């Protein structure tokens, strides 16, 4: 019985660059005259670490009759992995076939580490993290400035009314501050992740996670320090974005590099 799905690939060998990151497109074609639903999975072969391979997109496939869809395999070995050649493939399971449909085996060539590396000149992702975290934090704060409006004060003739206005303003400031900090943390983490992904650095998700965790105690400590150092609101507004986003971003990136490569 012919297979209801055909799996093809434009090339069977992928040579990774020095940044050790690559993608291989597989084409899955419905060879029948009826729609098919299936699920793609990347399979590591010859004892290759499965965690190196992932799908850049959804695994579920909805194929109209005689139609094709692309499955993109992302290969991301760690920076310390030894130079070698490993095999992998894409399998597709569907209700139209009793067993998984096996795709062609492909090889990925992990390049050797450079013999001599000037670590001060080698890009490590610090700048991408710094710019991404700062931009993301700025977007988060901008959302608060544009989306939150202070409550309108009532014209008061009694003490109770005036006291109510003060309470309303205090509650508004507390809520705005908390929302601002949350959006600052979220925006910085997402910004750092996007900056590293755009520049194709490894460890983007780990760096963003470290930054998100670090920013909570860091922000509390820095707000306390700023309050002790200066009473000027202008000075606080100028130095706060640098201390609250850029510095923890660099610390988070350095921690990830230290854990993964043993070098800053």
LOLUM-192921 format. One record per residue (C-alpha): residue number from 1; x negated, z, y negated. Coordinates in Angstrom, 1 decimal. Layout:
N
+--------+--------+--------+--------+
! drengu !     c1 !     c3 !     c2 !
+--------+--------+--------+--------+
!    NUM !      X !      Z !      Y !
...
+--------+--------+--------+--------+
REM end
This chain:
264
+--------+--------+--------+--------+
! drengu !     c1 !     c3 !     c2 !
+--------+--------+--------+--------+
!      1 !    0.0 !    0.0 !    0.0 !
!      2 !   -1.5 !   -1.0 !   -3.4 !
!      3 !   -2.3 !    1.8 !   -5.8 !
!      4 !    0.4 !    2.2 !   -8.6 !
!      5 !   -2.4 !    3.0 !  -11.1 !
!      6 !   -5.7 !    1.3 !  -11.8 !
!      7 !   -8.5 !    3.2 !  -13.5 !
!      8 !  -11.2 !    1.2 !  -15.2 !
!      9 !  -14.2 !    1.9 !  -17.5 !
!     10 !  -16.2 !   -0.4 !  -19.8 !
!     11 !  -19.5 !    1.0 !  -18.6 !
!     12 !  -20.6 !    3.2 !  -15.8 !
!     13 !  -23.6 !    4.8 !  -17.5 !
!     14 !  -23.6 !    6.9 !  -20.7 !
!     15 !  -26.9 !    7.9 !  -22.5 !
!     16 !  -26.5 !   11.0 !  -24.6 !
!     17 !  -28.2 !   11.2 !  -28.0 !
!     18 !  -30.5 !   14.0 !  -28.9 !
!     19 !  -27.5 !   16.0 !  -30.1 !
!     20 !  -26.3 !   16.0 !  -26.5 !
!     21 !  -22.8 !   14.9 !  -27.2 !
!     22 !  -21.0 !   11.8 !  -25.9 !
!     23 !  -17.6 !   10.3 !  -25.1 !
!     24 !  -16.6 !    7.8 !  -22.4 !
!     25 !  -13.2 !    6.0 !  -22.5 !
!     26 !  -11.3 !    5.3 !  -19.3 !
!     27 !   -8.4 !    3.0 !  -19.1 !
!     28 !   -5.4 !    3.9 !  -16.9 !
!     29 !   -3.0 !    1.0 !  -16.1 !
!     30 !    0.4 !    1.1 !  -14.6 !
!     31 !    0.4 !   -1.7 !  -12.1 !
!     32 !    4.1 !   -1.4 !  -11.1 !
!     33 !    7.3 !   -2.6 !  -12.7 !
!     34 !    8.7 !    0.8 !  -13.3 !
!     35 !    7.6 !    3.6 !  -15.7 !
!     36 !    5.2 !    6.2 !  -14.4 !
!     37 !    4.3 !    9.7 !  -15.4 !
!     38 !    1.0 !   11.1 !  -14.4 !
!     39 !   -1.8 !   13.6 !  -15.3 !
!     40 !   -5.5 !   12.8 !  -15.8 !
!     41 !   -8.3 !   15.1 !  -14.9 !
!     42 !  -12.0 !   14.8 !  -15.2 !
!     43 !  -14.0 !   15.7 !  -12.1 !
!     44 !  -17.7 !   16.6 !  -12.2 !
!     45 !  -19.7 !   15.3 !   -9.2 !
!     46 !  -23.0 !   16.1 !   -7.5 !
!     47 !  -22.9 !   19.8 !   -8.6 !
!     48 !  -22.7 !   18.9 !  -12.3 !
!     49 !  -21.2 !   21.8 !  -14.3 !
!     50 !  -17.5 !   21.2 !  -14.7 !
!     51 !  -17.5 !   23.0 !  -18.1 !
!     52 !  -19.6 !   20.1 !  -19.5 !
!     53 !  -16.7 !   17.7 !  -19.2 !
!     54 !  -13.3 !   17.8 !  -20.9 !
!     55 !  -10.6 !   15.5 !  -22.0 !
!     56 !  -10.4 !   14.7 !  -25.8 !
!     57 !   -6.7 !   14.6 !  -25.9 !
!     58 !   -3.6 !   15.2 !  -23.8 !
!     59 !   -4.0 !   15.0 !  -20.0 !
!     60 !   -0.3 !   13.9 !  -19.5 !
!     61 !    0.3 !   10.2 !  -19.3 !
!     62 !    3.6 !    8.3 !  -19.9 !
!     63 !    3.1 !    4.7 !  -18.8 !
!     64 !    5.7 !    2.0 !  -19.3 !
!     65 !    5.7 !   -0.8 !  -16.7 !
!     66 !    2.5 !   -2.8 !  -16.7 !
!     67 !    1.2 !   -0.8 !  -19.7 !
!     68 !   -2.2 !    1.0 !  -20.2 !
!     69 !   -3.4 !    4.2 !  -21.8 !
!     70 !   -6.8 !    5.4 !  -22.7 !
!     71 !   -8.3 !    8.7 !  -21.5 !
!     72 !  -11.3 !    9.8 !  -23.4 !
!     73 !  -13.8 !   12.1 !  -21.6 !
!     74 !  -16.0 !   14.3 !  -23.7 !
!     75 !  -19.4 !   15.3 !  -22.3 !
!     76 !  -21.0 !   18.3 !  -24.0 !
!     77 !  -23.9 !   19.9 !  -22.1 !
!     78 !  -25.5 !   23.0 !  -23.8 !
!     79 !  -28.6 !   22.6 !  -25.9 !
!     80 !  -30.8 !   24.3 !  -23.3 !
!     81 !  -29.7 !   22.1 !  -20.4 !
!     82 !  -32.6 !   20.3 !  -18.6 !
!     83 !  -32.9 !   16.5 !  -18.7 !
!     84 !  -31.0 !   15.0 !  -15.7 !
!     85 !  -28.5 !   12.4 !  -14.7 !
!     86 !  -25.1 !   13.6 !  -13.5 !
!     87 !  -22.0 !   11.9 !  -12.1 !
!     88 !  -18.4 !   12.3 !  -13.0 !
!     89 !  -15.1 !   10.5 !  -12.8 !
!     90 !  -11.4 !   10.6 !  -13.8 !
!     91 !   -8.6 !   11.1 !  -11.3 !
!     92 !   -4.9 !   10.5 !  -11.9 !
!     93 !   -2.1 !   12.3 !  -10.1 !
!     94 !    1.4 !   10.8 !  -10.1 !
!     95 !    4.6 !   11.2 !   -8.1 !
!     96 !    4.3 !    7.5 !   -7.0 !
!     97 !    1.2 !    8.3 !   -4.9 !
!     98 !    0.8 !   11.0 !   -2.3 !
!     99 !   -2.8 !   11.7 !   -3.2 !
!    100 !   -4.8 !   11.7 !   -6.5 !
!    101 !   -5.9 !    8.2 !   -7.5 !
!    102 !   -9.7 !    8.3 !   -7.8 !
!    103 !  -11.4 !    6.5 !  -10.7 !
!    104 !  -14.9 !    4.9 !  -10.7 !
!    105 !  -17.9 !    7.2 !  -10.7 !
!    106 !  -19.9 !    7.2 !  -13.9 !
!    107 !  -23.3 !    8.7 !  -14.8 !
!    108 !  -24.3 !   10.6 !  -17.9 !
!    109 !  -28.0 !   10.8 !  -18.8 !
!    110 !  -29.0 !   14.1 !  -20.5 !
!    111 !  -32.1 !   13.4 !  -22.6 !
!    112 !  -35.2 !   15.6 !  -22.4 !
!    113 !  -35.8 !   18.0 !  -25.2 !
!    114 !  -38.3 !   16.9 !  -27.8 !
!    115 !  -41.8 !   17.9 !  -27.0 !
!    116 !  -42.5 !   19.0 !  -30.6 !
!    117 !  -39.8 !   20.2 !  -32.8 !
!    118 !  -40.1 !   21.4 !  -36.4 !
!    119 !  -37.3 !   23.9 !  -36.3 !
!    120 !  -37.3 !   24.2 !  -40.1 !
!    121 !  -36.6 !   20.4 !  -40.4 !
!    122 !  -34.2 !   20.1 !  -37.4 !
!    123 !  -30.6 !   20.1 !  -38.4 !
!    124 !  -28.9 !   23.2 !  -37.0 !
!    125 !  -25.5 !   23.0 !  -38.6 !
!    126 !  -26.0 !   25.7 !  -41.3 !
!    127 !  -25.1 !   23.4 !  -44.2 !
!    128 !  -22.0 !   22.0 !  -42.4 !
!    129 !  -20.9 !   25.5 !  -41.7 !
!    130 !  -21.4 !   26.7 !  -45.2 !
!    131 !  -19.6 !   23.8 !  -46.8 !
!    132 !  -16.8 !   23.8 !  -44.3 !
!    133 !  -16.2 !   27.6 !  -44.5 !
!    134 !  -16.3 !   27.5 !  -48.3 !
!    135 !  -14.0 !   24.5 !  -48.6 !
!    136 !  -11.5 !   26.0 !  -46.0 !
!    137 !  -11.5 !   29.3 !  -47.8 !
!    138 !  -10.9 !   27.6 !  -51.1 !
!    139 !   -7.9 !   25.7 !  -49.6 !
!    140 !   -6.5 !   29.0 !  -48.3 !
!    141 !   -6.7 !   30.6 !  -51.7 !
!    142 !   -5.2 !   27.6 !  -53.4 !
!    143 !   -2.2 !   27.8 !  -51.1 !
!    144 !   -1.6 !   31.4 !  -52.3 !
!    145 !   -2.1 !   30.5 !  -56.0 !
!    146 !    0.3 !   27.6 !  -55.8 !
!    147 !    2.9 !   29.0 !  -53.3 !
!    148 !    3.3 !   32.6 !  -54.3 !
!    149 !    5.2 !   33.5 !  -57.5 !
!    150 !    5.4 !   36.9 !  -59.0 !
!    151 !    8.9 !   38.5 !  -59.3 !
!    152 !   10.5 !   38.3 !  -62.6 !
!    153 !   10.7 !   41.5 !  -64.5 !
!    154 !   14.1 !   42.8 !  -65.5 !
!    155 !   14.9 !   43.8 !  -69.0 !
!    156 !   15.0 !   47.6 !  -68.6 !
!    157 !   16.7 !   50.2 !  -70.7 !
!    158 !   16.3 !   53.1 !  -68.2 !
!    159 !   13.4 !   54.8 !  -66.6 !
!    160 !   14.6 !   54.0 !  -63.1 !
!    161 !   14.6 !   50.3 !  -64.0 !
!    162 !   11.1 !   50.3 !  -65.4 !
!    163 !    9.9 !   52.2 !  -62.4 !
!    164 !   11.5 !   49.6 !  -60.1 !
!    165 !    9.6 !   46.9 !  -62.0 !
!    166 !    6.3 !   48.7 !  -61.4 !
!    167 !    7.0 !   49.1 !  -57.7 !
!    168 !    8.0 !   45.5 !  -57.3 !
!    169 !    4.8 !   44.3 !  -59.0 !
!    170 !    2.7 !   46.7 !  -56.9 !
!    171 !    4.3 !   45.4 !  -53.7 !
!    172 !    3.9 !   41.8 !  -54.8 !
!    173 !    0.1 !   42.3 !  -55.5 !
!    174 !   -0.4 !   44.0 !  -52.1 !
!    175 !    1.4 !   41.3 !  -50.2 !
!    176 !   -0.4 !   38.5 !  -52.2 !
!    177 !   -3.8 !   40.1 !  -51.5 !
!    178 !   -3.1 !   40.5 !  -47.8 !
!    179 !   -1.8 !   36.9 !  -47.5 !
!    180 !   -4.8 !   35.7 !  -49.5 !
!    181 !   -7.2 !   37.4 !  -47.2 !
!    182 !   -5.5 !   36.1 !  -44.1 !
!    183 !   -5.5 !   32.5 !  -45.4 !
!    184 !   -9.1 !   32.9 !  -46.5 !
!    185 !  -10.1 !   34.0 !  -43.0 !
!    186 !   -8.1 !   31.2 !  -41.3 !
!    187 !   -9.2 !   28.5 !  -43.8 !
!    188 !  -12.9 !   29.4 !  -43.5 !
!    189 !  -12.8 !   29.4 !  -39.7 !
!    190 !  -11.0 !   26.1 !  -39.5 !
!    191 !  -13.2 !   24.6 !  -42.2 !
!    192 !  -16.4 !   25.6 !  -40.4 !
!    193 !  -15.0 !   24.1 !  -37.2 !
!    194 !  -14.1 !   20.8 !  -38.9 !
!    195 !  -17.5 !   20.6 !  -40.7 !
!    196 !  -19.4 !   21.1 !  -37.5 !
!    197 !  -17.2 !   18.7 !  -35.5 !
!    198 !  -17.5 !   16.0 !  -38.2 !
!    199 !  -21.3 !   16.2 !  -38.1 !
!    200 !  -21.1 !   16.4 !  -34.2 !
!    201 !  -22.9 !   19.7 !  -33.9 !
!    202 !  -22.5 !   21.7 !  -30.7 !
!    203 !  -20.9 !   25.1 !  -30.7 !
!    204 !  -18.3 !   24.3 !  -33.3 !
!    205 !  -15.5 !   26.3 !  -31.6 !
!    206 !  -17.8 !   29.3 !  -30.9 !
!    207 !  -19.1 !   29.3 !  -34.5 !
!    208 !  -15.5 !   29.3 !  -35.9 !
!    209 !  -14.5 !   32.1 !  -33.5 !
!    210 !  -17.5 !   34.2 !  -34.5 !
!    211 !  -16.7 !   33.6 !  -38.2 !
!    212 !  -13.1 !   34.6 !  -37.8 !
!    213 !  -14.1 !   37.9 !  -36.1 !
!    214 !  -16.9 !   38.6 !  -38.5 !
!    215 !  -15.0 !   38.0 !  -41.6 !
!    216 !  -12.6 !   40.9 !  -41.2 !
!    217 !  -15.1 !   43.8 !  -41.3 !
!    218 !  -17.3 !   41.7 !  -43.6 !
!    219 !  -14.6 !   41.2 !  -46.2 !
!    220 !  -13.7 !   44.9 !  -46.2 !
!    221 !  -17.3 !   45.9 !  -46.7 !
!    222 !  -18.0 !   43.3 !  -49.4 !
!    223 !  -14.9 !   44.2 !  -51.4 !
!    224 !  -16.1 !   47.8 !  -51.4 !
!    225 !  -19.6 !   46.7 !  -52.6 !
!    226 !  -18.2 !   44.4 !  -55.3 !
!    227 !  -16.0 !   47.3 !  -56.5 !
!    228 !  -19.1 !   49.6 !  -56.7 !
!    229 !  -21.3 !   47.0 !  -58.4 !
!    230 !  -19.1 !   45.6 !  -61.1 !
!    231 !  -15.9 !   46.3 !  -62.9 !
!    232 !  -15.8 !   42.8 !  -64.4 !
!    233 !  -13.0 !   40.7 !  -62.9 !
!    234 !  -14.8 !   37.5 !  -63.9 !
!    235 !  -18.0 !   38.4 !  -62.1 !
!    236 !  -16.0 !   39.5 !  -59.0 !
!    237 !  -14.1 !   36.1 !  -59.0 !
!    238 !  -17.4 !   34.2 !  -59.2 !
!    239 !  -19.4 !   36.1 !  -56.5 !
!    240 !  -16.5 !   36.9 !  -54.1 !
!    241 !  -16.2 !   33.3 !  -52.6 !
!    242 !  -19.9 !   33.2 !  -51.9 !
!    243 !  -20.0 !   36.6 !  -50.3 !
!    244 !  -16.7 !   36.3 !  -48.4 !
!    245 !  -17.2 !   32.8 !  -46.9 !
!    246 !  -20.7 !   31.3 !  -47.3 !
!    247 !  -22.7 !   34.4 !  -46.1 !
!    248 !  -20.6 !   35.2 !  -43.0 !
!    249 !  -20.5 !   31.5 !  -42.2 !
!    250 !  -24.3 !   31.4 !  -42.1 !
!    251 !  -24.4 !   34.6 !  -40.1 !
!    252 !  -21.9 !   33.3 !  -37.5 !
!    253 !  -23.8 !   30.0 !  -37.1 !
!    254 !  -27.1 !   31.8 !  -36.7 !
!    255 !  -25.6 !   34.1 !  -34.1 !
!    256 !  -24.3 !   31.1 !  -32.1 !
!    257 !  -27.7 !   29.3 !  -32.3 !
!    258 !  -29.5 !   32.5 !  -31.3 !
!    259 !  -27.3 !   33.0 !  -28.2 !
!    260 !  -27.3 !   29.3 !  -27.1 !
!    261 !  -30.8 !   28.2 !  -27.9 !
!    262 !  -32.7 !   31.5 !  -28.5 !
!    263 !  -33.8 !   30.1 !  -31.9 !
!    264 !  -32.3 !   30.3 !  -35.4 !
+--------+--------+--------+--------+
REM end
